[in-house]
Amino acid sequence: MNRKIVVGVTAGAVALAGAALYFAKRRNDRKKFEANAAEAKENFKGKLNELQRKAGKELKSAENDAKQAVNSAKERANDWVSNAQA
């Protein structure tokens, strides 16, 4: 009977140790996933900020190009009017 108790206690301890290892691994995997997700979030924020900055520069450049085109058109129109009146 003593042997059965020892075998039972040993089997229980082995089962508990296995369960503890299993849950520790799952917790570690979850922590790794959370760390990777946080890193991806930061990378995405950085990329988004970079895209916003580039879009702002492109908008200003397009605005300047449009102003130059309007001024050029005004000058041509004024030249045509001047030539037509002469």
N, C-alpha and C positions, 0 to 999 in steps of 0.2 A: 504494500500500500504506500509506503514511503516513496518508492520509486515512481509511482503514478503521480504523486503530488509534485515531485521534483520535475518530472517531464511536463506536467501541466503548467507549472509556474514558468519553466524555461520556455515553453511554447508561447505562453502569454507575453513574456518579456520580449521574445523575438518578434511577435506580431506587433506589439506596441512600438518597438524600435523601428520596424519597417514602416509603420504608419507615420511615425515622427519624421523619418527621412522623406517619405512621400510628401507630407505637408510642408516640410522645410524647403524642398525643391520647388514646390508650387509657389510658395511665398517668394522665393528667390527669383523665379521666372517672372512673377508679377512685378516685382521691383525692377527687374531689367526692362520689362515692357514699359513700365511707367517712366523710367529714365529715358528710354529711346523715344517715347512719345513726347516727353518734355523737350528733348533735343530737337526733334522734328518740328515742334511748335516754334521754338526759337529760330530755327533756320527759316521757317516759313515767314515769320515776322520780319526777319532781315531781308528776305527776298521781296516781300511786299513793300517794305519801306524803300528799297532800292528802285523798284518799279514805279512807285509813286514819285520819287525824286526825278527819275528819267522822264516820266510822263509830264511833269511840271516843266522841265527844260524843253521838251518837244512842243508843249503848248505855247511857251513864250517865244520859241523860235518860229512857230507857225504864225503867231500873232505879228511878229516883226515882219515876216515875209508878206503877210496880207497887207500890212500898212505900206510897205514898199510898193506893192503892186497897185494899191489904190492911188498912192502919190504919183506913180508913173503914169497911170491912166489919166489922172487929173492934168498932168503936164502935157500929155498928148492931146487931150481935149482942148486945153487952152491954146496949144500950138495950132490946132486945126481951126479953132475959132479966129485966132489972130491972122492966119493965112487966108481964111475965107473973107475977112473984113478988108484985107489989104488989096 
